[in-house]
C-alpha cells in the first residue's frame, strides 16, 4: 500500500479522497468523498462502491453530521463495502401485539 494515497494534500482547496466516514458516531460508510454545493451550503458527497468498477449509490451529508473522516485507499473502501452485511432494520413488536400464525389476531374470534 502506498502511503501517499491515504494522505490529503494540505494545499488542496476541495476535498477529493477515498475515505471511511463515521456519521454522528453511529453510521459508517466508505467511498469516494468530494464536496458538493447545495444552494448556499457545502455538502459532503460519498459515492459508495458496488463492486470493483461501479458505484451503488451516492449519499450527501452535512459536514456538521460527520464524526470522523479517515482517508484510505480505493481498494480498502471497495473491500469494506463488499464485506459489509446490510441487515434490514425491523421494529420490535412485543409478543402480545404480534399476529398469530396464519395472519389472524386471537381477539378477532
C-alpha positions in Angstrom: 0.0 0.0 0.0 1.3 3.4 -0.9 1.1 5.9 2.0 0.8 8.8 -0.5 -2.8 7.6 -1.4 -4.1 8.0 2.2 -2.9 11.5 2.9 -4.8 14.6 1.9 -2.6 17.3 0.3 -2.6 20.3 2.6 -2.7 22.7 -0.3 -5.8 21.0 -1.8 -8.7 23.5 -1.7 -11.5 21.0 -2.1 -11.9 17.6 -0.6 -11.4 14.7 -3.1 -10.4 11.4 -1.5 -11.4 7.9 -0.7 -12.4 7.6 3.0 -14.0 5.7 5.8 -16.6 8.0 7.4 -18.4 7.9 10.7 -21.6 9.9 10.8 -22.6 11.2 14.2 -20.7 8.2 15.6 -23.4 5.8 14.7 -23.4 5.1 11.0 -20.4 4.1 8.9 -19.8 4.5 5.2 -16.9 4.1 2.9 -16.4 5.5 -0.6 -15.2 8.3 -2.8 -15.7 11.6 -1.0 -16.0 15.0 -2.6 -17.7 18.3 -1.9 -21.0 19.4 -3.5 -22.6 22.9 -3.2 -26.3 22.7 -2.5 -27.7 26.2 -2.5 -25.5 28.1 -0.1 -24.4 25.0 1.8 -21.4 22.8 1.1 -22.3 19.1 1.5 -20.0 16.0 1.5 -20.8 13.6 -1.3 -20.0 10.0 -0.8 -20.1 7.7 -3.8 -20.5 4.2 -2.4 -18.9 1.4 -4.4 -21.0 -1.6 -5.7 -18.1 -3.7 -7.0 -14.6 -3.2 -8.4 -15.7 -0.8 -11.1 -19.2 0.5 -10.4 -20.9 2.6 -7.7 -24.0 1.6 -5.9 -25.4 5.0 -4.9 -24.5 8.5 -3.7 -25.2 9.9 -0.3 -24.9 13.6 0.8 -24.1 14.6 4.3 -23.8 17.9 6.1 -20.3 18.4 7.4 -21.7 19.0 10.9 -23.1 15.5 10.9 -19.7 13.9 10.3 -18.0 12.5 13.4 -14.8 11.5 11.6 -13.2 11.1 8.2 -10.4 8.6 7.8 -8.7 8.9 4.4 -7.8 5.5 2.9 -7.4 3.8 -0.4 -10.0 3.0 -3.1 -9.1 -0.7 -2.7 -9.8 -0.6 1.0 -13.2 1.1 0.5 -14.3 -1.4 -2.1 -13.3 -4.3 0.2 -15.2 -2.7 3.1 -18.4 -2.4 1.1 -18.1 -5.9 -0.3 -17.6 -7.4 3.2 -20.3 -5.4 4.9 -23.6 -7.1 5.7 -26.6 -4.9 5.5 -29.4 -6.0 7.7 -33.0 -4.8 7.3 -34.0 -2.8 10.3 -37.2 -4.2 11.7 -39.2 -2.6 14.6 -39.5 -4.6 17.8 -43.1 -5.7 18.3 -44.0 -7.2 21.8 -45.2 -10.8 21.6 -48.7 -9.9 22.9 -49.1 -7.5 19.9 -47.9 -9.9 17.2 -50.3 -11.6 14.9 -50.9 -15.3 15.3 -49.5 -17.6 12.5 -52.0 -17.6 9.6 -52.4 -13.8 9.8 -55.4 -13.6 12.2 -55.3 -12.0 15.6 -56.7 -14.0 18.6 -59.0 -11.1 19.6 -60.9 -11.2 16.2 -62.6 -14.6 17.1 
